Amino acid sequence: MKLVERNKKRYIIRLFTLVIILLIFILSREFNNRLPETEMVMGGKFYNQVFENTEKAVLNNKADVEKYYRPSKLPVQNVKYDLSFIDKYFGKKYSQIKLPLSLFKTPEDTIMNYFSILRDAANPQEGKNAGCGTIGNATLPYPVAYNFLSSEYQKKLSYEQYLKTFENILHISLIKYKEIPVYNNLSNIVRYFVEIETIEGSEKEAAYFAYYYGFVDLIKEGNGYKISDVNFYGENYLCAPMHGWSYNAEAVVDVKYGGWCSLVKKRHPTQQKDYIKKIYFKGTDGYDYLIEFFQLTNDTDIEIAQFRKGQDKKWKLIKLEPEKCLK
């Protein structure tokens, strides 16, 4: 009798163990089925966008291809489509390329032609991807674009270094450009404000849009204008307006010129046309002042220049340094 009871217990234990194993197996399969096999992002599964093979497809000339490149509705400026003749320079070293003077005739010509040539250039970075297959004109435009740099700038920045600075820049849209004054201009520099929109790759193989504003300097070299210096600043979309006041033109005038320097007697209503903001105020010293700002795509305002109306009723470029008022 004891033997029968003992065998019965063993049978129940084995059966119970088998049931537990079976449940674990079923639950583990269910759990694994719920886990994504792909990378996750923002609490969900991440997949690459799938495209059909379109190698033989030809877009209609009237098709709005621009909508595939960018989210902004600002018009693209670097669209000089009559630059197809530069194709003959593709595949050559920069030292073998001699570009026609017409590309550099004026500072604006240089700016427009330079960014138009770079528009479809792409220098993919290993480990960061976007697009499918060869992107645009790949690296072919860079030797051409390098010839837009002045001889002195080329001495400071070799072609290899220049090419590396474009890593992971896969498309460039010039959306704003305007000549601006240069303070203490002893070298006859012509300076342009520019804002560009780029497409960049990522480890997720998703394309990202990034915005930069900057300043491009040009000098007369020979019978044309070449680029002598470039400075870019990345635009921040997660700072204003929750952190400080310096992103807002009106606040800058009130705080810096009013609060710090006690110079603002009365600030007049802001005048804005497109991205250019002009703020006029009556100074406590009796003069009229104008502070000019450019508004970026992220809606922050960048101070560009300061003017004061002289006795002849003409606006003259001045250089105020509000920070010195704090000392």
Buried (B, 14 or more C-beta within 10 A) or exposed (E): EEEEEEEEEEEEEEEEEEEEEEEEEEEEEEEEEEEEEEEEEEEEEEEEEEEEEEEEEEEEEEEEEEEEBBEEEBEBBBBBEEBEEBEEBBEEEBEEBEBEEEBBBEBBBBBBBBBBBBBBBBBBBEEBBBBEEEBBBBBBBBBBBBBBBBEEBBEEBEBEEBBEEBBBBBBBBBBBBBBEEBEEEEEEBBBBBBBBBBBBBBEBBBBBBBBBBBBBBBBBBEEBBBBBBBEBEEBEEEEBEEEEEBBBBBBBBBBBBBBBBEBBBEBEEBEBEEBBBBBBBBBBEEBBBBBBBBBBBBEBBBBBBBBBBEEEEEBEEBEBEBEEBEE
